[in-house]
Amino acid sequence: MKAVFIGQPITVDRREDLPTRPPAAFTWQGRAYPVLKVEAMWHDAGFGPLRYPKRWWQRRHRTYYQVKTETGELFELYLERPRRQWFLYRQLLPEP
């Protein structure tokens, strides 16, 4: 798959009927994208590209979701947990 970096803030509607509250839909650039299926979910608590010294407060706290929309598009988005801000990380496109 080819990944196209987006890295923009989005708004997300979450499912309240499940304990993990996964995304049900997101809005990017004024367009709504209903989520058909959450393909994968993972947590990142790493340091990212920081140099020395690495301290505990510099760690990332993100929850990533790979979602398939109702139109068949595949996206990765994440919740930046300390700030409670959602970002559209990238779009995954099939190789030709």
C-alpha positions in Angstrom: 0.0 0.0 0.0 1.1 3.5 -0.7 0.7 6.0 2.2 -0.1 9.6 1.6 0.8 11.8 4.7 -2.0 14.3 5.7 -1.2 15.3 9.3 -4.2 17.6 9.8 -6.6 18.1 12.8 -10.0 16.6 12.4 -13.3 16.3 14.3 -14.4 12.8 15.3 -17.7 11.3 16.3 -17.2 8.3 18.5 -19.3 5.2 19.2 -20.7 5.4 22.7 -22.1 1.9 22.7 -18.7 0.2 22.9 -16.2 0.5 25.8 -13.3 1.6 23.7 -15.4 4.3 22.0 -13.9 3.9 18.5 -14.5 6.4 15.7 -17.9 6.3 14.0 -17.2 9.1 11.6 -14.8 12.0 11.1 -14.9 15.3 9.3 -11.9 16.5 7.3 -11.9 19.7 5.2 -15.7 20.1 5.6 -16.5 16.6 4.3 -17.9 13.8 6.6 -16.5 10.3 6.3 -18.7 7.7 8.0 -16.6 4.8 9.3 -17.7 1.4 8.0 -15.1 -0.6 10.0 -12.1 -0.2 12.3 -9.5 -2.4 10.7 -6.9 -2.0 13.5 -6.1 -0.1 16.7 -2.8 0.4 18.6 -1.2 2.6 21.2 2.1 4.6 20.8 3.8 5.8 24.0 7.2 6.2 22.4 9.5 9.2 22.2 9.4 9.8 18.4 12.3 11.6 16.8 13.6 13.3 20.0 17.3 13.5 20.6 19.0 13.4 24.0 18.0 13.4 26.8 14.7 11.5 26.8 12.5 12.2 29.8 9.2 10.6 30.7 7.2 13.8 30.1 8.4 13.9 26.5 6.7 10.6 25.6 3.8 10.5 23.1 0.5 9.2 24.2 -1.5 8.4 21.0 -4.1 5.9 20.1 -4.1 5.1 16.4 -7.0 3.7 14.4 -6.9 2.3 10.9 -10.4 2.8 9.5 -12.3 1.9 6.3 -14.9 4.5 5.3 -18.3 3.7 3.7 -16.7 4.7 0.3 -14.0 2.1 0.7 -11.2 4.5 1.5 -8.6 3.5 4.1 -7.3 6.1 6.6 -5.2 6.2 9.7 -6.1 8.7 12.4 -5.0 9.1 16.0 -6.1 10.6 19.3 -3.4 12.7 21.0 -4.5 11.8 24.5 -3.0 14.5 26.7 -4.6 17.2 24.5 -7.7 15.1 23.5 -7.1 16.3 19.9 -7.7 14.1 16.8 -5.5 14.1 13.7 -5.8 12.5 10.3 -2.4 10.9 10.0 -2.5 9.5 6.5 -4.5 7.9 3.7 -3.6 4.4 2.5 -3.9 3.8 -1.2 -3.7 0.5 -3.1 -0.6 0.1 -5.3 -1.5 0.2 -9.0 
